[in-house]
Amino acid sequence: MYQKRLLFEPDDIDRAVIAELQLDPRQSDNEIARKLGVSPNTVHRRFQLMLDQKAVSLQAIPNVYALGYDVWVVLAMNAYAGKVDPAALALGSLPNIQHVIITTGRFDIFAWAVFRGLDDLLCFVNSELGRIPQIRDIESMISLRLAKSSWQFLTNNVKPLAAVAKRDLDPSDLALIREVEVEPRETITNLAAKLRMSRPSVRKRLESLLQDGSLRIELVANPVMFGFPTRAMMLIKTSPGEVINVANSMASHERVLHVIVCAGQYDIIAHGVFHDAWEMSQYVRNNLGNLRGVVRHETLMILGERKLRFSLVSAVL
């Protein structure tokens, strides 16, 4: 089968560095170098090249629930003919919107939005979305559970999602998260100096945020750069009592990165990445299509992203 040349061609050292950063994104170049048997300069140079070529990025991702956003909604929309791009750009300018993607098929645009409560959601749909004339219709689906959220399609080092403990983040927690967002691998010493806190206090706070799921740090690889240009949204309706089983089965597949259990027209919305249309077709027909409990499913090709945002800390501070 014809293989498209990768825009970024990682060698064994690159893949080893990626694997280590996916296991522990905050470990230092020296620690990685010692494990791999190479120099710290080699680790630093290889990782910086991947960053410069936008093959990967390192992201600190706060949990929206920990920040007080209790309602997470998937918005599936259609725009008027010829107005998809203006509608997507207008959506991306709204602060509650986290992600915006353009798709083919039943819907033109998918957007993820977070709110502090249902009243805020109602106000948003009525006021904010009502001021975007390019949008023709909207389907709102409230997220009930995140069965999987990972960008780790290059290795099998996918960590299970931590259950987020209910806690009140104080101003010091939020300031620490903001600094880690700027530089996820910043040292404890530098963080302590910037925040004017002691090193033990910073270390304890950061470990607590990471352990209870209030914050996670991930190496996010660009699927297109690594030879996975075919991306798809999968919309699934399940039979009663089977939604969790189907969601967990989908979450176990390496090509499926995000699995959302939701309330609305569909029971599950998932995002997958594939080498090509044939591999996607094989997954949809042979894996998804044969899952017990799947009543029907639709696949929408992802054409592009117009917004990808991981943080709401700036809105909290």
C-alpha positions as CSV (number, residue, x, y, z in Angstrom):
1,M,0.0,0.0,0.0
2,Y,1.2,3.5,-0.8
3,Q,2.8,5.3,2.2
4,K,2.8,9.0,2.2
5,R,6.1,10.5,3.3
6,L,6.0,11.9,6.9
7,L,6.5,15.6,7.4
8,F,8.6,14.6,10.4
9,E,10.5,11.4,10.5
10,P,11.5,10.4,14.0
11,D,14.4,8.0,14.5
12,D,14.8,5.6,17.5
13,I,16.2,8.4,19.7
14,D,13.3,10.7,18.9
15,R,10.8,8.0,19.7
16,A,12.6,7.2,23.0
17,V,12.5,10.8,24.0
18,I,8.8,11.0,23.2
19,A,8.1,7.9,25.2
20,E,9.9,9.2,28.2
21,L,8.1,12.5,28.1
22,Q,4.8,10.8,27.8
23,L,5.6,8.8,30.9
24,D,6.8,11.8,32.9
25,P,6.6,15.1,31.0
26,R,8.4,17.0,33.8
27,Q,11.5,14.9,34.0
28,S,14.6,16.8,33.1
29,D,16.9,16.4,30.1
30,N,19.5,14.9,32.4
31,E,17.1,12.3,33.7
32,I,16.0,11.3,30.2
33,A,19.6,11.2,28.9
34,R,20.7,8.9,31.8
35,K,17.9,6.5,30.9
36,L,18.6,6.5,27.2
37,G,22.4,6.5,27.4
38,V,22.8,9.7,25.4
39,S,24.0,13.2,26.3
40,P,21.6,15.8,27.9
41,N,22.4,18.1,24.9
42,T,21.2,15.4,22.5
43,V,17.9,15.1,24.4
44,H,17.5,18.9,24.5
45,R,18.3,19.3,20.8
46,R,16.0,16.5,19.6
47,F,13.1,17.8,21.7
48,Q,13.6,21.4,20.7
49,L,13.6,20.4,17.0
50,M,10.3,18.6,17.4
51,L,8.9,21.7,19.1
52,D,10.2,24.0,16.4
53,Q,8.7,21.8,13.6
54,K,5.4,21.7,15.5
55,A,5.5,17.9,15.6
56,V,4.8,18.0,19.3
57,S,3.9,20.4,22.0
58,L,3.9,20.1,25.8
59,Q,0.7,21.1,27.4
60,A,-0.5,21.7,31.0
61,I,-4.2,20.9,30.9
62,P,-6.2,21.9,34.0
63,N,-9.4,20.0,34.6
64,V,-12.3,22.2,33.9
65,Y,-14.4,20.8,36.7
66,A,-11.6,21.6,39.2
67,L,-11.8,25.2,37.9
68,G,-15.5,25.4,38.7
69,Y,-16.9,24.7,35.2
70,D,-19.5,22.0,36.0
71,V,-21.2,21.9,32.6
72,W,-19.3,20.7,29.6
73,V,-21.1,20.7,26.2
74,V,-20.4,19.4,22.7
75,L,-22.1,21.7,20.2
76,A,-22.7,20.2,16.7
77,M,-23.6,22.9,14.2
78,N,-24.5,23.6,10.6
79,A,-23.7,26.8,8.8
80,Y,-25.3,28.4,5.8
81,A,-23.7,27.6,2.4
82,G,-20.3,29.2,2.1
83,K,-20.3,30.4,5.7
84,V,-18.5,27.5,7.5
85,D,-15.2,29.3,7.9
86,P,-16.6,32.6,9.2
87,A,-18.9,30.7,11.6
88,A,-15.9,28.7,12.9
89,L,-13.8,31.7,13.4
90,A,-16.5,33.6,15.2
91,L,-17.0,30.6,17.5
92,G,-13.3,30.5,18.2
93,S,-13.4,34.1,19.5
94,L,-15.8,33.2,22.3
95,P,-14.0,32.6,25.7
96,N,-16.2,29.7,26.7
97,I,-15.3,27.8,23.6
98,Q,-12.3,25.4,24.0
99,H,-12.1,23.6,20.7
100,V,-13.5,24.2,17.2
101,I,-13.2,21.7,14.3
102,I,-14.6,21.6,10.8
103,T,-16.1,18.3,9.6
104,T,-17.8,16.7,6.6
105,G,-21.1,15.0,6.8
106,R,-24.2,15.6,9.0
107,F,-22.6,18.5,10.8
108,D,-20.2,21.3,9.5
109,I,-18.7,22.3,12.9
110,F,-18.1,20.8,16.3
111,A,-17.2,22.9,19.3
112,W,-16.5,22.1,22.9
113,A,-17.7,24.6,25.5
114,V,-17.6,24.8,29.3
115,F,-19.9,26.7,31.7
116,R,-20.3,27.2,35.4
117,G,-23.9,26.1,35.3
118,L,-27.0,25.5,33.1
119,D,-28.1,29.1,33.4
120,D,-24.8,30.2,31.8
121,L,-25.3,27.6,29.0
122,L,-28.7,29.0,28.3
123,C,-27.5,32.6,28.2
124,F,-24.6,31.5,25.9
125,V,-26.9,29.7,23.4
126,N,-29.4,32.5,23.4
127,S,-27.1,35.5,23.4
128,E,-23.6,34.6,22.2
129,L,-24.5,32.0,19.5
130,G,-27.5,34.1,18.5
131,R,-25.1,36.9,17.4
132,I,-23.3,34.6,14.9
133,P,-25.5,34.9,11.8
134,Q,-23.7,32.3,9.8
135,I,-24.9,29.5,12.1
136,R,-28.0,27.8,10.8
137,D,-28.8,25.2,13.5
138,I,-27.3,23.8,16.6
139,E,-27.4,20.4,18.4
140,S,-26.3,20.6,22.1
141,M,-25.1,17.4,23.9
142,I,-24.1,17.7,27.5
143,S,-21.0,15.6,28.5
144,L,-21.7,13.1,31.3
145,R,-18.4,11.3,31.5
146,L,-15.0,11.4,29.8
147,A,-14.1,7.8,29.2
148,K,-10.8,8.7,27.5
149,S,-8.8,11.8,26.8
150,S,-5.3,11.2,25.4
151,W,-3.0,12.4,22.7
152,Q,-0.7,9.4,23.1
153,F,-1.1,7.5,19.8
154,L,2.6,7.0,19.2
155,T,3.1,4.6,22.2
156,N,1.1,2.4,24.5
157,N,1.8,4.6,27.6
158,V,-1.8,5.8,27.9
159,K,-2.6,6.6,31.6
160,P,-6.1,6.1,32.9
161,L,-7.9,9.3,33.7
162,A,-7.7,10.3,37.4
163,A,-11.0,10.8,39.2
164,V,-11.0,14.5,40.1
165,A,-11.4,15.1,43.8
166,K,-13.6,18.0,44.8
167,R,-11.3,20.7,46.1
168,D,-11.2,24.5,46.2
169,L,-8.2,25.9,44.3
170,D,-6.8,28.9,46.2
171,P,-5.1,31.8,44.5
172,S,-1.7,30.1,45.0
173,D,-2.9,27.0,43.2
174,L,-4.2,29.0,40.3
175,A,-1.0,31.0,40.0
176,L,1.0,27.8,40.0
177,I,-1.1,26.3,37.3
178,R,-0.7,29.5,35.2
179,E,3.1,29.3,35.5
180,V,3.1,25.6,34.6
181,E,1.0,26.4,31.5
182,V,3.6,28.8,30.3
183,E,6.4,26.3,30.8
184,P,5.2,22.8,31.8
185,R,8.8,21.6,32.5
186,E,9.8,24.7,34.6
187,T,11.9,23.6,37.6
188,I,10.6,23.8,41.1
189,T,13.4,26.3,41.9
190,N,12.3,28.7,39.2
191,L,8.6,28.2,40.0
192,A,9.3,29.0,43.7
193,A,11.2,32.2,42.7
194,K,8.4,33.4,40.4
195,L,5.7,32.7,42.9
196,R,7.7,33.8,45.9
197,M,7.0,30.6,47.7
198,S,9.3,28.0,49.3
199,R,10.4,25.1,47.1
200,P,8.8,22.4,49.4
201,S,5.5,24.3,49.2
202,V,5.6,24.5,45.4
203,R,6.6,20.9,45.1
204,K,3.8,19.7,47.4
205,R,1.1,21.8,45.7
206,L,2.2,20.7,42.2
207,E,2.3,17.0,43.2
208,S,-1.2,17.4,44.8
209,L,-2.7,19.0,41.7
210,L,-1.2,16.3,39.4
211,Q,-2.2,13.4,41.7
212,D,-5.9,14.4,42.2
213,G,-6.5,15.1,38.6
214,S,-6.9,18.9,38.9
215,L,-4.0,19.3,36.4
216,R,-2.3,17.0,33.9
217,I,0.7,17.6,31.7
218,E,0.8,15.8,28.3
219,L,3.1,15.7,25.4
220,V,0.7,16.4,22.5
221,A,1.8,15.0,19.2
222,N,0.5,16.4,15.9
223,P,-1.1,13.4,14.1
224,V,-0.6,14.8,10.6
225,M,3.2,15.3,11.2
226,F,3.5,11.7,12.3
227,G,1.7,10.1,9.4
228,F,-1.9,10.1,10.7
229,P,-3.6,12.6,8.4
230,T,-7.0,11.0,8.5
231,R,-9.0,12.1,11.5
232,A,-12.6,11.4,12.3
233,M,-15.4,12.1,14.7
234,M,-17.6,9.1,15.5
235,L,-21.1,9.5,16.6
236,I,-22.6,6.5,18.3
237,K,-26.1,5.5,19.6
238,T,-26.2,2.5,21.9
239,S,-28.9,0.2,23.3
240,P,-30.1,0.9,26.8
241,G,-27.6,-0.2,29.5
242,E,-24.7,-0.6,27.1
243,V,-23.3,2.9,26.8
244,I,-20.5,2.5,29.4
245,N,-19.4,-0.9,28.0
246,V,-19.3,0.5,24.5
247,A,-17.4,3.6,25.7
248,N,-14.8,1.5,27.6
249,S,-14.3,-0.8,24.6
250,M,-13.7,2.2,22.3
251,A,-11.4,3.8,24.8
252,S,-9.2,0.6,24.8
253,H,-8.3,1.1,21.1
254,E,-5.0,2.8,20.3
255,R,-6.4,4.9,17.4
256,V,-9.2,6.4,19.5
257,L,-8.0,9.3,21.5
258,H,-11.1,10.8,23.1
259,V,-14.3,9.2,24.1
260,I,-17.2,11.3,25.6
261,V,-20.4,9.8,27.0
262,C,-23.1,12.4,26.6
263,A,-26.8,13.2,26.7
264,G,-28.6,14.2,23.6
265,Q,-29.0,12.8,20.1
266,Y,-26.0,10.5,20.5
267,D,-24.7,8.6,23.5
268,I,-21.0,8.7,22.7
269,I,-18.8,11.0,20.7
270,A,-15.3,9.9,19.9
271,H,-12.3,11.2,18.1
272,G,-9.9,8.9,16.2
273,V,-6.7,9.3,14.1
274,F,-5.7,6.9,11.3
275,H,-3.0,6.5,8.7
276,D,-5.4,6.7,5.9
277,A,-9.1,6.3,4.9
278,W,-8.7,2.5,4.5
279,E,-7.5,2.1,8.1
280,M,-10.3,4.3,9.3
281,S,-12.8,2.2,7.3
282,Q,-11.4,-1.0,8.8
283,Y,-11.8,0.3,12.3
284,V,-15.4,1.5,11.7
285,R,-16.5,-1.7,10.0
286,N,-14.6,-4.3,11.9
287,N,-14.2,-2.8,15.4
288,L,-16.9,-0.2,16.0
289,G,-19.5,-2.0,13.8
290,N,-19.1,-5.3,15.7
291,L,-19.3,-3.8,19.3
292,R,-22.2,-5.3,21.2
293,G,-24.6,-2.6,22.1
294,V,-24.0,-0.3,19.2
295,V,-27.3,0.5,17.5
296,R,-26.0,2.9,14.9
297,H,-23.0,5.0,14.2
298,E,-21.9,7.8,11.9
299,T,-18.4,8.8,10.9
300,L,-17.5,12.4,10.0
301,M,-14.1,13.3,8.5
302,I,-12.2,16.1,10.3
303,L,-11.1,18.8,7.8
304,G,-9.3,21.1,10.2
305,E,-9.2,22.9,13.5
306,R,-9.9,26.5,14.1
307,K,-9.2,26.6,17.8
308,L,-7.5,24.3,20.3
309,R,-7.3,25.7,23.8
310,F,-6.5,23.8,27.0
311,S,-6.8,26.4,29.7
312,L,-9.4,28.5,31.4
313,V,-7.2,29.7,34.3
314,S,-6.9,33.2,32.8
315,A,-10.7,33.5,33.1
316,V,-10.6,32.4,36.7
317,L,-7.8,34.7,37.9
